[in-house]
Structures are given as structure tokens and as C-alpha cells.
Amino acid sequence: MARRYSRSANKDVEREMRKFNRGKLKSGKGGKGGRVKSRKQAIAIGLSEARQKGKKVPRKAKRA
């Protein structure tokens, strides 16, 4: 079975999780949105950055 996420996308998420665990991860453009408080938000930021870099990441789930 094929990988859903590329290994480099996985590294982007790991990097953001490390920042989150240290309490240094901020949201918004230029980090002006305040400190990230949830793990899910940290993961979403990592995946978003991977998408912007053009890495293999599945599309966002569409809500019904």
C-alpha cells in the first residue's frame, strides 16, 4: 500500500510538534495570531506548510 504522506511532509509535522511542545509555536501570518494551544492545531500547521512547499499530502477533508 502506498504512503499517504511523504516522509518530508512527516518531518514538517514533527518540526511543528517540537515547537508546540516547547511552547514556541504561534499561529497566523508572522506568528501574530497567538500561541497554539492544541495538538490538532499544531499538526494542521505542519501539514499546511508541507502543502505550500508542494509535498505529497492528501487534500483537506471536505465537510458535509
N, C-alpha and C positions, 0 to 999 in steps of 0.2 A: 504494500500500500504506500502511496506517495505521501510525503510530508506536507502538512497543511501550511506550515510556516517555514520560511527559510531559516537556516542556522544564524545568519547575520541579523535577521529580524528578532530572533530569540535573544541575541546579545544586546540589542537595543532595549528590549523589555527588561533584561537583567540589570542593565546600567541604570534605568529609571527606578527600579525597585531598590537598588542600593542607595540612590539619592533619597528615596522615600524613607527608608529605614533609618537613615542618618538625620532625617527631618529637614533636608535641604531642598526638597522638590517643591517647585512652585508652578502654578497653572497660569494660563493666559499668555498673551503676547508679551514677551520680555519679562515674564515672571511677575506681572503686576496684578494677577488675579488672586494672590494669596497662597498660603501653604496648602498642599494637598493633604487631605485627611483620611482618605480611604485607599485600600489596596487596589480596588477595581479601577479607581481613577488613575492611579499610577500606571497600571497595566495599559489602560486606554491611551495614555500619553505616549508610552513606549511604542505601541502599535501604530499610532498616528504618525510618529516621527519616522518609523520604518516605511509606512506608505508614502510619505513625502519624498523619501530617498529612492523610491521605486523598487523596494524589495518585495519578495513574494509573501503577501499577506492577504488572506481572504477578505472579501468586501464586508462592510458593516452589515449586520443583520437588519433586515427591514421589519419594522413593527407593523402589526396588522391593526 
